[in-house]
Amino acid sequence: MTDAKGTRPGARGAVDVRATAAAPGMTPFDEVYDQPDPRAYFQALGPLEYRTPGHAQPIFRRLTTALGTGPGAAHPTVLDLCCSYGINAALLNHEVTLEELYERYTSPVARAMSTRQLMDWDREFYLSRRRTGQVPVVGLDIASRAVAYGRAVGLLADGYAENLEVDPPSPALRRAVRDVRLITLTGGAGFLSPRTLRPLLAAAHGPVWVAAFVLRTTPYDELAGCLAAFGLATERAAPTFAQRRFTDDGERGFAVEAVSAAGLDPRGKETAGYFHTALHLSRPTSDVVMSPLDTLVP
């Protein structure tokens, strides 16, 4: 899922780079989201300097640490919406950077492999880079082949290829969500509605935090309202994060116009040639008081 991708309502993948009827000024990248392996994804997005998962890496680690502290606390289960190939899980649980993943999947060695060979190579690689105290990550995306890859190489503890904008969650997904404490999203807010979030939050047995990187071209009010109905207060972090370079002047014009219409200032951000995201963190009010946002987001 992304804020601007896909070809029909509810289509979802991993990052905010595909065009939709809601964002006609954006370039489509539909072909990279449901391949048998992630090579096309990294080859297409590398030249555009797509960076949101890299920005999210230290923040998601801080959030899982905060949720895992306290008497009797255990490592929190994470639900990664629009999980794609499990890239956020790779960065959360392994000693690896996004830049290293770009280098890995665009290398001549990777290009020469079959998907099966790449899968075996990745399984060994991620096992060798696993951090202590890793966090279980459940993935959700309609891209079934991408989810299957993330599970096969050990990035996702579990994964579900379901479109909750169209159908209710399966019983298996509801069970998997019961212990989730953190929902992450690095692209897809423009495709999400309460139809997706509501059943997930209802299935969780305890309080949940929701951390979403949202394009500044995309309103978040409807989703924040849904979260508020579950007792979650939404704060927007002060810094913005460069998402990717524009592919052409059409994207630049679209972004500058959309950001300006939202009452935000595009100068030095969208005018400099990049889509930008803002982090929205939704939590129970008691947690907002106990852990101020500026202690969690550098």
N, C-alpha and C positions, 0 to 999 in steps of 0.2 A: 504494500500500500504506500502511496505517497500523496503529498499535497498536490501534485500535478503530474499525474501519469495515468496510463491505461486508456482503454478504448470504450469502456462502458461503466455505468455506475457500479460501485462496489469492487471494481478490479483493484487488486492490491499487490504490492511487491515490497521493496526494501527501502528505496530512497526517493526523494522528491525531484525526479528528473523527467518523468514522462508526461506527455501532454494529455489533457482531457478537455471535454466540452466546457468545463468550468474554468479552464486556464488555456484558452486557445493560443496564447502567445508563447507557450513552452514547447520545446523540442521533445518528440517522443523517443523513448529508448526501450520500447516494449520487448524487443528481441533478447535482451540480456537478463531478464528476470526469472525465467523458468527454463534454463538450460540444464543439461545433466550435471554440469559442474560450474564453478564460479569464474572460469577463465574469461569468458566474454564480458562479464560484469566488470572485472578489473581492467580489462583492455579498453573498454569503452569509456569508463569513468576516470581513469588515470589522467589522460590528457586534459580533462576538465577540472582537475584538482578537487574532486569530490572528497570532503573531509569530515562530514558530520559524525560518523562512527568514531573517528579519532578524537574529536572534541568531547564526545560522550564518554569515552573510556575512563578518564580519571574521575569524572563526576559520578558515573554509575558505580564505580568502586567505592567512592565516599558514601554513597547512599546505602549500598549493601552493608558496609561496615557500620554505619549508624543504626541500621535496622537490626544488626546482629549483636548489638551490645545490650548489656543489662542482665540481671539474674536469670539464668535458665534459657537465655536466648540461643537460638540455633541459626545456622546459616539460612538466610531467607531465600525462598524460591522466587525466581524472577520469571515473569511472563513477558517475552519479547514479541510485541505486535509487529507485523510486517517483517518477520525474522529473516526472510530470504534464505541464504545459504548458511546462516548462523554466524554472521560476521560480528555482531555485537557480543555474542557468547564467546567467540574466539578472543576478542579483545578484553573482555571482562575476566576470563578465567585462565589466560595464558600469558606468558612473558613474550609478547609480540606486539609490534606497533602496526598501525595501518600502513605506514610506508613500507614496512617489511612485507606485508601481504601483497601490496602492489608489485613489488619487486619479484616476489615468489611466483605469482600467477601470470606474470607477463614475461617470465624468463624463458630462454630457449629450451631449457630442460622441461619446464611445464608444458610448453607448446608442443613438444614432441611426444607427450604421453597420451595414452588412451584415458578415457574417464576412469576405468577400473584401476589403471596404474596410478593415476593422480589420487584416487581415493585411498589406495594403500599408502602412498607417499604422505598424504595429509594425515592419515590416522597415526602414523608413526611420529610425524612432526609435532602434532598437537599433544600427543602423549608425553613427548620429551619436554615440552614447554609448559606443562600444566603447573599452575600456581598452587601452593598449599592453601587449604581452606576454600576450595573452589565452591562456587554457588550454583545450585541446580538451575538450569535455564530451560523453560518450556517455550517452544516456538509456535507461532501462529501466523499463517500466510496462506493465501489461496494458491500459491505457486508450489504445486505438489512435488515436482522434481527437485526444486531448491530445498524444500523442507526435508525431503528424503536424503539429500546429500548431507545436510547438517547433522542429521541423526546418524548416518552411516559412518561419518568420520569422528564421531564422538563429541561434537560441539553442543548438540542439543540433547538434554536428558530425555526429552520427549518432544514430539512435534505433530502439529495438526494442520492439514490443508483444508480449511473451512472458511466460507465467506459468511460472516455473521450479519452482514448487511442484507443478505438474501434469506438465510436459513438460521434457525436457532442453533446453539451449540450442541454437539453430540453429547450423549451421556459421558463418554470417555473424556471429552474436553472439560466438562463440568467437574468431573472428579479430579482432573489434573490441576485445576485452578484452585481447589479448596485451600491449599497451603501457600498460595502466592501472597507475597507481601509487597512486591514491587512490580509494577507494569512499566515497561520501557517502550519508547517509540522514537526512532530517529528519522522517520519519514512516513507520511500517510495520514496526517491529521485532516487533510482536505477530502479524503475519502471516507473518513470515519464519521459515524453519527452515533447517537445514543443506542441505536440498535445493536451496535457491536459492544460498547462499553457496559451497558446496563446488565446484560446477563452474566458477563464476566465478574463484575463487582458483586452481583447477587450470589454467585457461586462461591466466592471467597469466604472462608470461615472467620477471618480476622480482619482488622483494619488494613487497608492497602494504600501505598503511595503510588502515584502515577507521575512519571517523569517523561515529558514529551518535548522533543525539539521540533518546533513548528516554523515553517517558512513565514516570514513577515508579510508575505502576500496573502496569507491564509488566515481568516478569522478563527478564533478558538472559543468564542463565547458560548456556542451551543454545547460543546463538549464540557466546558467548565461548569455550565449549568447542570448537566447530567451528573458530574462528579459532586457538585454541591448537594444534590439530592441524596447522596450517600454520606454526607457529613464531611466531605473533603473540600478544604479551602485551597484555592489556586493562587499561587504567586508566580510572577514572571521575573526571572533573574535580570539584573541590569545589563550585563554584557550581551552582545550579539555575536554570532559565530558564522564565519564565512562558510557557505555550503558548497557551492561550486561556481566556476566561471560560466558566464553566459555563452551560448553557442553562437549568437548573432545579435545584431542590433534590435531585432524584433523582441527577443527575450528581455533585453535591457529596457526597452520602452515599456513592455508589459509590467515588469517588476517595479520600475520607478513610478509608474502610474498607480499601480495597485497599492504600493506602500504609502504613497502620498494620500490616496483616497482614504486610507485607514488612519490618517492623522499622524503618521510617523515621518521621520526625516530620512530621505534616502541618501543624503550627501555623505560621501566618504564610505558608503557601503554599496548599495545597489548602483549608484552613479560611478563607483570605482570598478564595476564590471563583474560583481558577484551577487548571487542570491545569498541572503543572510537568514539565519534562523534565530529564534529566541527560545530559551528553555522555560517551560512552564512546569512547575512542581506543585502537585496537589496532595494534601495530607490532612489528617484529622487536625482540628484546631489545637488540640493539646500538644501535638507534635510540632506545630508551627511555633508555639511559644517555647517549647523545650529546646528545639534545635533551629535557631534562626537561619534563614536561607543563606546569608552571606558566610556562614560557617561551613556550608555544604558545597557552595559553588564559588570557586576562587574568583 
